[in-house]
Amino acid sequence: MKKLFLLFSFCITLLATGFAQRKTDELAIRAVLEGHSLACLDADVEKAVSYYAHSPYVATAFSEPGYQRGYDAVAAAYRKEFANAQKSPDKLTTKAYRYRIVGNVAFVTYIETYTKPDGTISTSHKAGYLEKENSRWRLIGNFWIPEKAP
């Protein structure tokens, strides 16, 4: 009976540890995704780019300047896009996160809503691919599609 109790206790501990790690990863991933978006709103290109992994397989796509692959190309595109940009007064909210975490790789879909000071709202559907580098989550893919008004 004692062995059965110890086995049961061990299994519960493993499950609790796994759940806690998943929640920790989800919170860290969300911080990366939201931090990147807030850096873009602040027109802080260096901070925005700092959320990406330094890798040749990094990719991003947005309306302008299009699809970029490789860290250097992504960083150059951000610098070009934000060359004359100013901090945005828009407020960011996020929702509907769906995580798929497998080891050191994650795929996340979510919705971002931007509210302008006049109350105008725009929404984007986003997909982020992340990789854990030295215990830190980094973007390796960042894609979004603006939601069209009905």
Protein Blocks (a to p, Z undefined) as FASTA:
>chain_A
ZZmmmmmmmmmmmmmmmmmmmmmmmmmmmmmmmmmmmmmmnopaklmmmmpccdfkbccd
dfbecjaedjklmmmmmmmmmmmgccdfbdcddehiacddehjaccdddddddddfkopa
cddddddddddeehiacdfbdcddddddZZ
